């Protein structure tokens, strides 16, 4: 009995032994390395996620801006049943002559298009509204411009004709008009020259526009050091280039 107690007493101090200062220090250093590694991973994921969100927002803005402009510009000069309507139904309005379906300015660039709609025909203006049922034929005049970093549009008879912001993050807009300056031949495409609004005005080609090249310059929030991002599209004008099917 005494031998057993003596044996237990000898082992008891070893059973209560803790960590040394060196072991604790090593454990703390390893823990700090692990925390630093996790923090770096989390920070990287957060930065990547933020960049992807900004990229997605930029792409959404590009698509939205170009879709709105394409839908409206394509319809320039449109009018319902040609047996009952014609371009002459477009009245004299501001800088638009009677029967004229497009105009614009240079520096800063703007573009104005108009077309005629019937009640409940589904043809929308640049603000997304259409001719309501129960009304009469209506000519929509849509003017796109860029101001204070926004793509804006004004429509006659809507919001008092004042511009409404459509898309943010746009620095500028450049418009080139594709015109046919001579009678078309079998080997000639509709567009034979691209001109600024001032050149179209000087040549009297407003009703000879076949296409419009739109370039929007977006603010680069993802990598500002690389400069702004340009996005361009050539839009066929249905009135002269034919329906886009």
C-alpha positions in Angstrom: 0.0 0.0 0.0 2.7 2.4 0.9 4.5 1.6 -2.4 1.4 2.5 -4.4 0.9 5.8 -2.6 4.6 6.6 -3.1 4.3 5.8 -6.9 1.2 8.0 -7.2 2.8 10.8 -5.3 5.8 10.7 -7.7 3.5 10.9 -10.8 1.1 13.6 -9.5 3.3 16.6 -10.3 3.7 15.4 -13.9 -0.1 15.0 -14.4 -0.5 18.7 -13.4 2.2 20.0 -15.7 1.0 23.0 -18.0 2.4 24.7 -21.2 5.7 26.4 -21.1 6.1 30.1 -22.1 7.9 29.0 -25.3 5.0 26.7 -26.3 2.4 29.4 -25.6 4.4 31.9 -27.6 4.7 29.5 -30.6 0.9 28.8 -30.4 0.2 32.5 -30.4 2.4 33.1 -33.4 0.8 30.3 -35.3 -2.7 31.6 -34.4 -1.7 35.1 -35.6 -0.6 33.7 -38.9 -3.9 31.8 -39.3 -5.9 34.9 -38.5 -3.9 37.0 -40.9 -4.4 34.4 -43.6 -8.1 34.3 -43.1 -8.3 38.1 -43.0 -6.4 38.3 -46.3 -8.8 35.8 -47.9 -11.9 37.6 -46.7 -10.5 40.9 -47.9 -9.8 39.5 -51.3 -13.2 38.0 -51.6 -14.8 41.3 -50.6 -12.7 43.2 -53.1 -13.5 40.7 -55.9 -17.2 40.8 -55.0 -17.3 44.6 -55.1 -15.5 44.7 -58.5 -17.9 42.1 -59.9 -20.9 44.2 -58.7 -19.4 47.3 -60.2 -18.8 45.5 -63.5 -22.3 44.1 -63.5 -23.7 47.6 -62.8 -21.7 49.1 -65.7 -22.8 46.4 -68.1 -26.4 46.9 -67.0 -26.1 50.7 -67.6 -24.6 50.0 -71.1 -27.3 47.7 -72.1 -30.1 49.8 -70.7 -28.8 53.1 -72.3 -28.3 51.5 -75.7 -31.6 49.5 -75.6 -33.5 52.7 -74.9 -31.8 54.6 -77.6 -32.0 51.8 -80.2 -35.7 51.3 -79.7 -36.4 54.9 -80.2 -34.0 55.7 -83.0 -35.0 52.6 -85.0 -38.6 53.9 -85.0 -37.7 57.4 -86.3 -40.0 58.3 -89.1 -42.5 55.6 -88.4 -46.1 56.2 -88.9 -49.1 53.8 -89.0 -51.0 52.5 -92.1 -49.4 54.4 -95.1 -52.9 54.5 -96.7 -54.0 56.9 -94.0 -50.8 58.5 -92.8 -47.6 60.0 -94.1 -44.6 62.0 -93.0 -46.6 65.1 -93.7 -48.5 64.3 -90.5 -45.4 65.4 -88.6 -46.0 69.1 -88.0 -43.6 72.0 -87.9 -42.1 71.9 -84.4 -39.1 73.8 -83.1 -36.2 73.0 -85.3 -38.1 70.2 -87.0 -39.6 71.1 -90.4 -42.9 69.7 -91.4 -42.4 66.0 -92.4 -38.9 65.9 -90.8 -38.4 62.9 -88.5 -34.9 63.5 -87.1 -32.6 66.3 -86.0 -29.7 66.9 -83.6 -27.0 69.3 -82.4 -23.2 69.1 -82.2 -21.1 70.0 -79.1 -22.7 68.8 -76.9 -24.3 66.2 -79.1 -28.1 65.6 -78.9 -30.5 63.7 -81.1 -34.2 64.2 -81.6 -36.4 61.7 -83.3 -40.1 61.5 -83.8 -42.7 59.0 -85.0 -46.5 58.7 -85.0 -48.4 56.1 -82.9 -52.0 54.9 -82.7 -53.8 54.3 -79.4 -52.7 51.0 -77.7 -50.3 50.1 -80.5 -47.5 49.3 -78.1 -45.0 51.8 -79.7 -43.2 53.4 -76.7 -41.4 56.7 -76.3 -38.0 57.1 -74.6 -39.6 57.2 -71.2 -41.3 53.8 -71.7 -44.8 55.2 -72.2 -47.1 54.4 -75.1 -50.2 55.9 -76.7 -53.0 55.0 -74.3 -56.2 53.3 -75.5 -59.1 55.5 -76.4 -57.1 58.4 -77.6 -56.1 59.7 -81.0 -53.0 59.3 -83.2 -50.1 60.9 -81.4 -46.7 62.1 -82.6 -43.9 61.5 -80.0 -40.9 63.7 -80.2 -38.0 62.2 -78.2 -34.7 64.2 -77.4 -31.7 62.4 -75.9 -28.9 64.3 -74.2 -26.2 63.9 -71.6 -26.1 66.3 -68.7 -24.6 66.1 -65.2 -23.4 62.5 -65.8 -26.8 61.2 -66.8 -28.4 60.1 -70.1 -31.6 62.1 -70.2 -34.6 62.2 -72.5 -37.4 64.6 -73.0 -40.7 63.8 -74.7 -43.3 66.3 -75.9 -46.3 66.4 -73.6 -44.7 64.3 -70.8 -43.3 65.9 -67.6 -43.9 69.3 -69.2 -41.4 68.4 -71.9 -38.5 68.5 -69.4 -35.7 66.0 -69.5 -35.9 62.9 -67.3 -32.8 61.1 -66.2 -32.6 57.5 -67.6 -29.1 56.2 -66.8 -26.2 57.4 -64.5 -22.5 57.3 -65.0 -22.3 58.7 -68.5 -19.7 61.4 -69.3 -20.6 62.2 -72.9 -22.4 61.1 -76.0 -21.2 61.4 -79.6 -23.6 61.0 -82.6 -22.7 60.3 -86.2 -25.4 60.2 -88.8 -25.2 57.8 -91.7 -26.7 59.4 -94.8 -27.2 58.6 -98.4 -26.0 61.6 -100.4 -26.9 60.3 -103.9 -29.7 58.1 -105.4 -29.1 54.5 -104.4 -27.6 52.1 -107.0 -27.7 48.3 -107.0 -24.1 48.2 -105.7 -24.5 51.0 -103.1 -25.6 50.6 -99.5 -28.0 53.0 -98.0 -25.3 54.8 -96.0 -22.5 56.3 -98.0 -21.3 59.0 -95.6 -21.2 59.6 -91.8 -21.7 63.2 -90.7 -22.1 65.3 -87.6 -25.4 67.0 -87.0 -24.0 70.3 -88.2 -22.9 68.7 -91.5 -26.3 67.0 -92.0 -28.0 70.4 -91.4 -25.7 72.1 -93.9 -26.3 69.5 -96.5 -30.1 69.2 -95.9 -29.9 65.4 -95.4 -32.1 65.0 -92.3 -34.7 62.9 -94.2 -31.9 60.9 -95.9 -30.5 59.4 -92.7 -30.2 55.6 -92.9 -28.3 54.9 -89.7 -27.1 56.5 -86.5 -23.8 55.7 -84.8 -24.1 56.3 -81.1 -21.0 56.3 -78.7 -21.6 56.7 -75.0 -18.6 57.3 -72.7 -19.1 55.8 -69.2 -17.2 56.7 -66.0 -14.8 53.9 -65.1 -15.4 53.2 -61.4 -13.6 49.9 -61.6 -10.2 51.2 -62.6 -10.3 55.0 -62.9 -6.6 55.1 -63.8 -7.3 53.4 -67.1 -9.7 56.1 -68.2 -13.4 56.1 -69.2 -15.0 53.3 -71.1 -16.6 53.9 -74.6 -19.5 51.8 -75.9 -20.7 52.2 -79.5 -23.5 50.9 -81.6 -24.8 51.5 -85.2 -28.6 51.7 -85.3 -30.5 51.3 -88.5 -33.3 53.8 -89.1 -36.4 51.8 -90.1 -37.9 54.6 -92.2 -35.0 54.6 -94.7 -33.0 51.5 -94.0 -36.0 49.2 -93.8 -37.3 47.1 -90.9 -34.7 45.3 -88.8 -35.9 41.7 -88.8 
